[in-house]
Amino acid sequence: MDEIFGIPTPLLFGQLLLGLINGAFYAMLSLGLAVIFGLLNIINFTHGAQFMMGAFVAWMLLNYLGIGYWWALILSPLLVGLTGVILERTMICQLYKMDHLYGMLLTFGLSLIIEGVFRNEYGSSGMPYRIPADLAGAWDLGFMFMPVYRGWVVVFALFACISTWLVIEKTRLGAYLRAATENAPLVQAFGVNVPRMITLTYGAGVALAALAGVLAAPIYSVNPQMGTNLIIVVFAVVVIGGMGSILGSVLTGFGLGIIEGLTKVFYPEASATVIFIIMVIVLLARPAGLFGRA
Amino acid sequence: MTTTRRNVMAGAAAGGAALGGLPWRSARAQAANTIRIGVLNDMSGPYRDISGPYGLECTRQAVQEFGNRGFNVEIINADHQNRPDVGVNIARQWYDQGVDMIIDVPTSSVGLAVANIAREKNKVCVNTGSATSDLTGPACTPNTVHWMYDTYMLAKSTGGAMVRAGGDSWFFITADYAFGHALERDTANFVRNAGGRVVGQVRYPFPATSDFSSFLVQPQASRAKVIGMANAGADTINTVKQAAEFGITRRGVKLAALLMFLPDVHALGLQTAQGLILTESFYWDLNDRTRAISERLRPRLRDVRPNMASIANYSGALHYLKAIADMGVAASKASGAEVVARMKAIPCDDDAFGAGSIRADGRKLCPSYLFEVKAPSESRGPYDYYKLLQTTPANEAFRPMNEGNCPLVRA
């Protein structure tokens, strides 16, 4: 059997593929964070909790109302995005003129509260959520067994990332958004309702987190802590990609997923640390991140 | 409804913790006639559902059933967040302020630390939550009793059974901390002694891992017949879930859940968990007595059924109170070691675990049961999950006393 650095090639290919799948989650979550940071200048620490809410709403739709995965994929981001809109209108909007630190403290506190409420209500060991029947099963690729659902996750995440990027870079709405980031009063002078745009942007960022949550529900245990572990990595991804850079966070998300996957073969003990080592190196060499503008 | 009750419980927990920080105000005479029990466990983290509020309620049930036998019993509760520093601080403060016994204490690192404090203050610790077999081995003390399960008993029951069933080559997926290492070590010993081989292992960072697919794909190259999961709680749940997704079990590889509780199976759902082999020392539907105590606990736990960890609090607290009644409150307050000696001297008997005894090294003896998780078609409803495969009698379930290196036994 062929080997690369003492690792059988099939195993290596398998890990690259798995890394890509995890990268899809990193990309989707960091995309939402980047959108929110780029346009609102808020570091949204509630993102992990909103990811978790997305998964939980999917579970609730199924168990209380009998609504399956496909509808949940639309309804859950809408519902969770709506809570984001309410959050922005009632609390976050008070903080735009203050230091970043206040936004961070508020969203961090909120995430603790949200997770606490879910834990009180549903416990900590989680809820079962099955893979939808249409996506059950697996392909035998020869070098590994590839669950259909994981393939779906990669394709769908790519689709979501590219659409978001297109909306922001190529449409009139996106142009308004980018302009408002640069100079909000001027854009408002042209008759654009900037506060409403910002509210909806936050809602959309939150909806992206919830969408990732629905995608994650059949793979991971749907439990109140599911966002906590992921969000720290995702922050590192955003920092490495460059704060606010959408393309940067998507590419970095996929790339770091692959690097993490390879670490799991060569030295599994370090697989949770490797991303932060890269973050340190990137911050030293390019403080604005790989794709950020200094 | 649920929210209200849990909120009340959380309030009680917070109140209890706050109470722990205040000087005792009750009259001296009343204090002298009151036994204080501190339930120290994980109320908010990954091990919450295994004991947490349920362990607290089981302790309350024990006090209620024990009734008034000439002394009062108070229960307080705090969350140690699975951190040894937090656990040690609370334990020290509680013992200094008149708590006589601390019960539960999951997470092996915290359990070992609190056992040391109990010895230093000459109080009592009834550990029902930690898994490490070192509590009755090199780290045993005259002040601690280890109730129910430990890594040796789990390894012997589940590991031994899997090897006998033909699973003679093992690959371990291990949580990279003290508990995971101990469970892997104890299980690997059984596998080798039974003629099996350990073909590899992977140690993943705890608790920062939620994707186990990479670790599940790696054993395929080694052609292992069994994947031993030396982890617990949400990690085990995720490993099992993802093993099903990647078709690991469909290709004949067996999963060995080395530590798994009823709430974990509930969280997985039978569709995914069916066929898993696991070991517990309690199951609510085991016999008439276990069904009776589970039914009595129902109003307290709502519709959740107890598992071996939460109900061990009931059993441990009840036996402790019997020892107090036997020797008198004044004598019990003078020396925790004497209380533990009395607990070892009198026989245990309760509805949860039946008749039993406590060895000189502090190990409570009870049978261990090997279960297989039912298929969805076999289950009659929520929590009807286990089929009994095999019973290991109490005197064979645990590590022989002379092999544990407990200083109390050599002396």
Boltz contact constraints between the chains, C-beta under 6 A:
constraints:
  - contact:
      token1: [A, 8]
      token2: [B, 221]
      max_distance: 6.0
  - contact:
      token1: [A, 11]
      token2: [B, 221]
      max_distance: 6.0
  - contact:
      token1: [A, 14]
      token2: [B, 217]
      max_distance: 6.0
  - contact:
      token1: [A, 15]
      token2: [B, 214]
      max_distance: 6.0
  - contact:
      token1: [A, 18]
      token2: [B, 213]
      max_distance: 6.0
  - contact:
      token1: [A, 18]
      token2: [B, 214]
      max_distance: 6.0
  - contact:
      token1: [A, 22]
      token2: [B, 211]
      max_distance: 6.0
  - contact:
      token1: [A, 120]
      token2: [B, 6]
      max_distance: 6.0
  - contact:
      token1: [A, 123]
      token2: [B, 49]
      max_distance: 6.0
  - contact:
      token1: [A, 124]
      token2: [B, 46]
      max_distance: 6.0
  - contact:
      token1: [A, 124]
      token2: [B, 48]
      max_distance: 6.0
  - contact:
      token1: [A, 124]
      token2: [B, 49]
      max_distance: 6.0
  - contact:
      token1: [A, 125]
      token2: [B, 49]
      max_distance: 6.0
  - contact:
      token1: [A, 125]
      token2: [B, 263]
      max_distance: 6.0
  - contact:
      token1: [A, 125]
      token2: [B, 267]
      max_distance: 6.0
  - contact:
      token1: [A, 126]
      token2: [B, 267]
      max_distance: 6.0
  - contact:
      token1: [A, 128]
      token2: [B, 268]
      max_distance: 6.0
  - contact:
      token1: [A, 128]
      token2: [B, 269]
      max_distance: 6.0
  - contact:
      token1: [A, 138]
      token2: [B, 247]
      max_distance: 6.0
  - contact:
      token1: [A, 144]
      token2: [B, 217]
      max_distance: 6.0
  - contact:
      token1: [A, 145]
      token2: [B, 246]
      max_distance: 6.0
  - contact:
      token1: [A, 145]
      token2: [B, 247]
      max_distance: 6.0
  - contact:
      token1: [A, 147]
      token2: [B, 245]
      max_distance: 6.0
  - contact:
      token1: [A, 147]
      token2: [B, 246]
      max_distance: 6.0
  - contact:
      token1: [A, 220]
      token2: [B, 210]
      max_distance: 6.0
  - contact:
      token1: [A, 220]
      token2: [B, 238]
      max_distance: 6.0
  - contact:
      token1: [A, 221]
      token2: [B, 234]
      max_distance: 6.0
  - contact:
      token1: [A, 221]
      token2: [B, 237]
      max_distance: 6.0
  - contact:
      token1: [A, 221]
      token2: [B, 238]
      max_distance: 6.0
  - contact:
      token1: [A, 229]
      token2: [B, 208]
      max_distance: 6.0
  - contact:
      token1: [A, 229]
      token2: [B, 210]
      max_distance: 6.0
  - contact:
      token1: [A, 261]
      token2: [B, 214]
      max_distance: 6.0
  - contact:
      token1: [A, 264]
      token2: [B, 214]
      max_distance: 6.0
  - contact:
      token1: [A, 268]
      token2: [B, 202]
      max_distance: 6.0
  - contact:
      token1: [A, 268]
      token2: [B, 204]
      max_distance: 6.0
  - contact:
      token1: [A, 269]
      token2: [B, 176]
      max_distance: 6.0
  - contact:
      token1: [A, 269]
      token2: [B, 203]
      max_distance: 6.0
  - contact:
      token1: [A, 272]
      token2: [B, 205]
      max_distance: 6.0
  - contact:
      token1: [A, 272]
      token2: [B, 208]
      max_distance: 6.0
